[in-house]
Amino acid sequence: MRVVIVTESFPPDVNGVAHCALQTVRHLVGRGHDCVVVAPATSAADEADAYAPCRVVRIPSLPLPGYPQVRVALPSRRVAATIAEHRADLVHLAGPFVLGVRGMAAAARLGVPAVAVYQTDLAGYARTYMGAGEAAAWRRIRSVHAAADLTLAPSSAALRDLEAHGVPRVGLWPRGVDAVRFRPDRRDEPLRRALAPDGELIVGYVGRLAPEKQVELLSGACALDGVRVVVVGDGPSRPGLEQTLPDAVFLGRRTGDELAQVFASLDVFVHTGPFETFCQTVQEAMASGVPVVAPAAGGPLDLVAHRRTGLLVPPRDAAAVRDAVWSLSADPGLRGAYGAAGRAAVQGRTWAAVGDRLIGHYTDVLASRKAVLAA
């Protein structure tokens, strides 16, 4: 199968869209499919692309005002040219927003089936950044995804949202986790002593530091006796969060085995953002054998079994986050049980299994298109 993956983000970017796109390409290439990636250009792209599993076509881009970590691709004929030159059987659109919309239009002009992967809660972002605009965001989501042969949602909550807002032809495609990299035996005692020299309970957050993540909800946990909050990640909110959470340890961005070591060295993982369509860091914490506290909204509803692998709390509720952390801090046996159950729950969710499921969706789309053309 010849596939062009048009993605709004790709390594060296560090975010959910980039990570999922990379894992998708690796799996497709490993299964013998011929892939090309189309992605926005970044200053460090050349070095990253040298290690990519297939050819990467970079489109000139500009940083998003106020959020330079996000790049927005400029108009370019290279998207359509790449699809045509590759003689694509199918176009995969990862989180279509700007570049993906152009990929969708090019696929339609060329008569190539398109599968769109919904990954970002744009309506939630509109509420966070503009205080309004949710209806307009859903109009854009609906118009973009209605043009696809199939839209894939990463969680049942996201699937329900898409269907409720009139997006047709929606299927479920979750995310995999690397349970070999993220595992409990990466727990590192010297790291733990450095982070919590007085033996405090280590409570961690991993992810972007941006307004929609609402990391400030950790303020109550920071105030608990015997608790050390550790924040991993970077983004535009970091300076403000360092003032709001003065007792927290900010480690900046961590990746690869270093990130896996941090995960396994936590006692509790807390995710605070209420707008997650999936929430990969929750899976990585579970694979690391760490109990999870997460909002009862979006992707975490599929991942966290309340009072079995962790605790689900009301979204945007700092007191609920604090109380959940306190209840786990007082019961090491419960933390151990939740962590072990979490590890067991995700071990079968490999990227290989998830990738084969994606190929199954591709096959169904190609068969449906063939049937329509033959009718």
Disulfide bonds with the S-S distance in Angstrom:
none
